[in-house]
Amino acid sequence: GESKGIYRSTLDEGRGELSDPVLAAELENPSFLVVSPDQKYLFAVSENGKFKGDEGGGVSSFAIGEDGGLTLINQVNSGGGAPCHISTDPEGKCLLVANYMGGSTSSYQITVDGKIVSPAAEGFIQHEGQGAQLPRQASPHAHSVNVDPSGKRAYVADLGLDKVLIYKLDAAAGTIVPNDPPFLKLPDATGPRHFSFHPSGKWAYTNLEMSLQVAALGHDPETGALNVLEIESTVPEGTGRKGNSTAECLVHPTGKWVYVSNRGHNSIAAFAIDQKTGKLDFIERESTQGKTPRNFGIDPSGKFLIAGNQGSSNVVVLKINQDTGSLEPTRHEIKVSAAVSIRFLKR
């Protein structure tokens, strides 16, 4: 059947088994979730072109109950079409949203009781320009927004511009303004999508959706500047672009490894991070045992990677080898219609 919204499941951290999914909250077209740092609230975007009759998608806040159930607090407009990614600053004072079709970034204050406050004038930035590959890159497509470990800057991967845009963030005020330098330009027609910081803050990693690659980036915490260290393929040599794209990119909580999902190839590529240089060494690719792994999550203990296969509507548990970072099948999975975002709540 069709997805009705946000589902919850309990992970057995010993066996890697997931309980049968239960509907936690009904929500139209939820595409990405984030849990507040204090674990009290869950925020979600509805990837629509219109929300409650107005142009733009939706952003919802929920209170998380003791049993993991969700109670709606409030909803606001995302400010642009098809919001596809959402994150908070490390202290949970503000919420940031990337609008894919709108090609824009929105920033919101979060009140102490979890309410989202609509953005001020400096809480919204419209991206401008186009990329090299038309029509796919004819306009900006903000695909993710992430805050650096210090909470001072927000980084927006824009697939349409082949850039990571950099903003100064005032989390308490919920405002963003262009940083100096204002962006990192990546090679033409690569399509940066998601972005993940190393825990040290010295490096970051972005998957290039269109070129089937991952870029290792140097990060200067003082200026916010990024530089390309190297770019590695996430698929076997000779794999064509047609029908293939990368989707999610996450650094392991220990900072030892980075993982990227390949849609079409239907695998997760694993890389070891050199702790002196930030560069990558390829480990392996592991099947996601399904189709179109748009998203995955790594549990807080770092033992398991949970992959959501949007095309086959199954969520699969892979065990992370704590010595090598390689992925091992557990044969545990659950059925969730069109799974697109996986987040963990510590209990």
C-alpha positions as CSV (number, residue, x, y, z in Angstrom):
1,G,0.0,0.0,0.0
2,E,0.9,3.7,-0.1
3,S,2.8,5.3,2.7
4,K,0.6,7.3,5.1
5,G,3.4,9.3,6.7
6,I,6.1,8.6,9.3
7,Y,6.7,5.2,10.7
8,R,8.6,4.0,13.8
9,S,10.4,0.7,14.4
10,T,12.6,-0.5,17.3
11,L,16.2,-1.7,16.6
12,D,17.5,-4.6,18.7
13,E,21.1,-3.4,19.1
14,G,22.3,-6.9,19.9
15,R,20.8,-8.8,16.9
16,G,20.3,-6.0,14.5
17,E,16.6,-6.8,14.1
18,L,13.9,-4.2,13.5
19,S,10.4,-4.5,14.9
20,D,7.4,-4.3,12.6
21,P,6.8,-0.7,11.6
22,V,4.0,1.3,13.2
23,L,2.5,4.6,11.9
24,A,3.8,7.3,14.2
25,A,2.2,10.3,12.4
26,E,0.2,10.8,9.3
27,L,1.9,13.3,7.0
28,E,1.6,14.1,3.3
29,N,4.7,13.2,1.2
30,P,7.3,13.3,4.0
31,S,10.8,13.2,2.3
32,F,13.3,13.9,5.0
33,L,13.4,13.9,8.8
34,V,15.6,15.2,11.6
35,V,15.5,14.6,15.4
36,S,16.4,17.6,17.6
37,P,19.7,17.2,19.5
38,D,17.8,16.9,22.8
39,Q,15.7,14.0,21.3
40,K,12.5,15.8,22.2
41,Y,11.2,16.8,18.8
42,L,11.1,15.5,15.2
43,F,11.0,17.8,12.2
44,A,9.9,16.7,8.7
45,V,9.6,18.3,5.3
46,S,6.7,17.5,2.9
47,E,8.1,17.5,-0.6
48,N,5.3,19.2,-2.4
49,G,5.0,22.1,-4.8
50,K,2.1,23.5,-2.8
51,F,1.3,23.4,0.9
52,K,-2.1,24.4,2.3
53,G,-2.9,26.2,-0.9
54,D,0.3,28.3,-1.0
55,E,3.4,27.9,-3.2
56,G,6.1,25.9,-1.5
57,G,6.3,22.7,0.6
58,G,5.6,22.0,4.2
59,V,7.8,21.9,7.4
60,S,6.3,20.1,10.4
61,S,7.3,19.8,14.0
62,F,6.3,16.9,16.3
63,A,6.7,16.2,20.0
64,I,8.2,12.7,20.6
65,G,6.4,10.7,23.2
66,E,7.9,8.2,25.6
67,D,6.7,5.4,23.3
68,G,8.2,7.1,20.2
69,G,4.8,8.3,19.1
70,L,4.5,11.7,17.5
71,T,2.2,14.6,18.3
72,L,2.0,17.5,15.8
73,I,3.1,20.9,17.3
74,N,2.9,23.2,14.2
75,Q,3.5,23.5,10.5
76,V,5.0,26.3,8.3
77,N,5.6,26.8,4.6
78,S,9.1,25.9,3.4
79,G,9.4,29.0,1.2
80,G,10.2,27.1,-2.0
81,G,8.9,24.0,-4.0
82,A,9.8,20.5,-3.1
83,P,11.8,20.7,0.2
84,C,14.0,17.6,0.2
85,H,16.4,18.0,3.2
86,I,16.2,19.4,6.7
87,S,18.7,19.8,9.6
88,T,19.3,21.6,12.9
89,D,22.3,23.4,14.4
90,P,24.1,21.4,17.1
91,E,22.2,23.1,19.9
92,G,18.8,22.7,18.3
93,K,18.0,26.5,18.2
94,C,17.3,26.7,14.5
95,L,16.0,24.5,11.6
96,L,17.3,24.7,8.1
97,V,15.5,23.5,4.9
98,A,16.8,22.9,1.3
99,N,14.1,23.5,-1.4
100,Y,14.9,21.4,-4.4
101,M,12.6,22.8,-7.1
102,G,12.6,26.2,-5.5
103,G,16.4,26.3,-5.5
104,S,16.5,28.0,-2.1
105,T,17.4,27.7,1.5
106,S,15.1,28.6,4.5
107,S,16.1,29.0,8.1
108,Y,13.7,29.0,11.1
109,Q,14.0,29.6,14.8
110,I,12.9,26.8,17.1
111,T,11.2,27.8,20.3
112,V,12.0,26.0,23.6
113,D,8.7,24.1,23.3
114,G,9.6,22.9,19.7
115,K,7.5,25.3,17.7
116,I,8.9,26.4,14.3
117,V,8.9,30.2,13.8
118,S,8.5,31.5,10.2
119,P,11.7,33.0,8.9
120,A,12.7,36.6,9.0
121,A,14.0,38.4,5.9
122,E,17.5,37.0,6.6
123,G,16.1,33.5,7.1
124,F,15.6,32.9,3.3
125,I,18.0,32.9,0.4
126,Q,17.2,32.3,-3.2
127,H,20.0,30.6,-5.2
128,E,20.8,32.1,-8.6
129,G,22.4,30.7,-11.8
130,Q,22.6,27.4,-13.7
131,G,24.9,24.5,-14.3
132,A,26.6,23.0,-17.3
133,Q,24.2,20.1,-18.1
134,L,20.8,21.3,-19.5
135,P,18.0,20.8,-18.9
136,R,18.8,19.1,-15.6
137,Q,20.9,22.0,-14.3
138,A,18.9,24.8,-16.0
139,S,18.2,26.3,-12.5
140,P,19.4,25.9,-8.9
141,H,18.4,22.8,-7.0
142,A,19.3,23.0,-3.3
143,H,19.6,19.3,-2.3
144,S,20.8,19.4,1.3
145,V,21.7,21.7,4.1
146,N,24.1,20.9,7.0
147,V,25.6,22.8,9.8
148,D,29.3,22.6,10.7
149,P,30.3,21.1,14.1
150,S,30.8,24.6,15.6
151,G,27.3,25.7,14.6
152,K,28.7,28.8,12.9
153,R,28.0,28.0,9.3
154,A,25.5,26.2,7.1
155,Y,26.6,24.3,3.9
156,V,24.1,23.8,1.1
157,A,24.9,21.3,-1.7
158,D,23.2,22.7,-4.9
159,L,22.9,20.0,-7.6
160,G,21.8,22.5,-10.2
161,L,24.9,24.8,-9.7
162,D,27.6,22.2,-9.0
163,K,28.4,24.2,-5.9
164,V,28.4,23.9,-2.1
165,L,27.1,27.3,-0.9
166,I,28.4,28.6,2.4
167,Y,26.3,30.7,4.8
168,K,27.1,32.4,8.1
169,L,24.5,31.2,10.6
170,D,23.1,33.0,13.6
171,A,21.3,30.0,15.1
172,A,19.6,31.9,18.0
173,A,18.1,34.4,15.5
174,G,17.5,31.8,12.8
175,T,19.3,33.8,10.1
176,I,21.7,33.0,7.3
177,V,23.8,35.4,5.2
178,P,26.5,34.6,2.5
179,N,29.9,33.7,3.9
180,D,33.2,34.9,2.5
181,P,34.1,32.8,0.6
182,P,30.5,32.2,-0.5
183,F,30.8,28.8,-2.1
184,L,33.0,25.9,-3.4
185,K,32.7,25.2,-7.1
186,L,32.8,21.5,-8.0
187,P,33.5,20.1,-11.5
188,D,30.8,20.7,-14.1
189,A,27.9,18.3,-14.4
190,T,28.8,16.4,-11.2
191,G,25.7,17.4,-9.1
192,P,26.5,17.6,-5.4
193,R,23.6,16.2,-3.4
194,H,24.3,15.3,0.3
195,F,27.1,16.5,2.6
196,S,28.5,15.1,5.8
197,F,31.2,16.5,8.2
198,H,33.9,14.5,9.8
199,P,33.5,14.8,13.6
200,S,36.8,16.7,13.8
201,G,35.4,19.5,11.6
202,K,38.6,19.3,9.4
203,W,37.0,17.5,6.5
204,A,33.7,17.0,4.8
205,Y,32.3,14.6,2.2
206,T,29.7,15.2,-0.6
207,N,28.3,12.7,-2.9
208,L,28.1,13.8,-6.6
209,E,24.7,12.4,-7.7
210,M,25.2,12.8,-11.5
211,S,28.8,11.7,-11.9
212,L,28.5,8.7,-9.4
213,Q,31.3,10.0,-7.2
214,V,32.2,11.2,-3.7
215,A,34.4,14.3,-3.1
216,A,36.6,14.5,0.0
217,L,36.9,18.2,1.0
218,G,39.2,20.1,3.3
219,H,37.4,22.5,5.7
220,D,38.9,25.6,7.3
221,P,36.8,26.1,10.5
222,E,38.1,29.7,10.8
223,T,36.9,31.0,7.4
224,G,34.4,28.3,6.5
225,A,36.3,27.7,3.2
226,L,36.2,24.3,1.5
227,N,38.7,22.8,-0.9
228,V,38.7,19.6,-3.0
229,L,41.2,17.0,-1.7
230,E,40.2,14.2,-4.1
231,I,37.2,12.7,-6.0
232,E,36.5,9.0,-6.0
233,S,34.1,6.8,-8.0
234,T,31.4,5.0,-6.0
235,V,30.6,2.5,-8.7
236,P,32.6,-0.1,-10.6
237,E,34.7,1.1,-13.5
238,G,32.7,1.3,-16.8
239,T,29.3,1.9,-15.0
240,G,27.3,4.3,-17.1
241,R,25.4,7.3,-15.8
242,K,22.1,6.3,-17.3
243,G,19.8,4.8,-14.6
244,N,22.4,5.3,-11.9
245,S,22.8,8.1,-9.3
246,T,24.3,8.5,-5.9
247,A,21.9,9.5,-3.1
248,E,23.1,9.5,0.6
249,C,26.5,10.2,2.1
250,L,27.2,9.7,5.8
251,V,30.4,9.7,7.9
252,H,30.5,7.0,10.6
253,P,30.2,8.4,14.2
254,T,33.8,7.3,14.9
255,G,35.0,9.4,11.8
256,K,36.8,6.3,10.5
257,W,34.6,5.6,7.4
258,V,32.3,7.2,4.9
259,Y,29.4,5.5,3.1
260,V,27.6,6.5,-0.1
261,S,24.5,4.8,-1.6
262,N,24.2,4.0,-5.3
263,R,20.7,4.0,-6.9
264,G,20.5,1.8,-9.9
265,H,23.6,-0.2,-8.9
266,N,21.6,-0.6,-5.6
267,S,24.6,-0.7,-3.3
268,I,26.4,1.1,-0.5
269,A,30.1,2.1,-1.2
270,A,32.3,2.1,1.8
271,F,35.5,4.1,2.1
272,A,38.1,4.4,4.9
273,I,39.1,7.9,5.9
274,D,42.8,8.6,6.3
275,Q,42.9,10.3,9.7
276,K,45.9,12.4,8.8
277,T,44.8,13.7,5.3
278,G,41.0,13.2,5.1
279,K,41.5,11.3,1.8
280,L,39.6,8.1,1.0
281,D,40.6,4.4,0.5
282,F,37.9,2.3,-1.1
283,I,36.8,-0.7,1.0
284,E,33.9,-2.4,-0.8
285,R,30.4,-2.2,-2.2
286,E,27.6,-4.1,-0.5
287,S,24.2,-4.8,-2.0
288,T,21.2,-3.1,-0.3
289,Q,19.0,-6.1,-1.1
290,G,16.5,-3.9,-2.8
291,K,16.0,-1.2,-5.3
292,T,16.8,2.6,-5.2
293,P,18.5,3.1,-1.8
294,R,17.6,6.8,-1.5
295,N,18.6,7.0,2.1
296,F,20.3,5.2,4.9
297,G,21.1,5.8,8.6
298,I,23.8,4.7,10.9
299,D,22.6,3.8,14.5
300,P,24.1,5.9,17.3
301,S,26.2,2.9,18.5
302,G,27.8,2.8,15.0
303,K,27.1,-1.0,14.7
304,F,24.5,-1.0,12.1
305,L,23.7,0.8,8.8
306,I,19.9,0.8,7.9
307,A,19.2,1.2,4.2
308,G,15.8,2.4,2.9
309,N,15.1,1.1,-0.6
310,Q,12.5,3.5,-2.0
311,G,11.9,1.4,-5.2
312,S,11.3,-2.0,-3.4
313,S,9.8,-0.6,-0.2
314,N,12.0,-2.5,2.1
315,V,14.3,-1.4,4.9
316,V,17.4,-3.5,5.3
317,V,19.9,-3.9,8.2
318,L,23.6,-4.2,7.4
319,K,26.2,-4.8,10.2
320,I,29.2,-2.6,10.2
321,N,32.5,-4.4,10.9
322,Q,34.0,-2.4,13.7
323,D,37.6,-3.2,12.6
324,T,37.4,-2.7,8.8
325,G,34.2,-0.6,8.2
326,S,33.0,-3.2,5.7
327,L,29.3,-4.1,5.6
328,E,27.8,-7.5,6.3
329,P,24.3,-8.7,5.6
330,T,22.1,-9.6,8.7
331,R,19.1,-10.9,6.7
332,H,16.9,-8.6,8.8
333,E,14.5,-6.3,7.0
334,I,11.1,-4.8,7.3
335,K,8.6,-3.5,4.7
336,V,7.9,0.2,4.6
337,S,6.2,1.7,1.5
338,A,8.6,4.0,-0.4
339,A,11.1,4.4,2.5
340,V,13.1,7.7,1.9
341,S,14.5,8.9,5.3
342,I,15.7,7.0,8.3
343,R,16.5,8.7,11.7
344,F,17.4,7.3,15.1
345,L,16.0,8.2,18.5
346,K,18.0,7.1,21.5
347,R,15.9,5.6,24.3
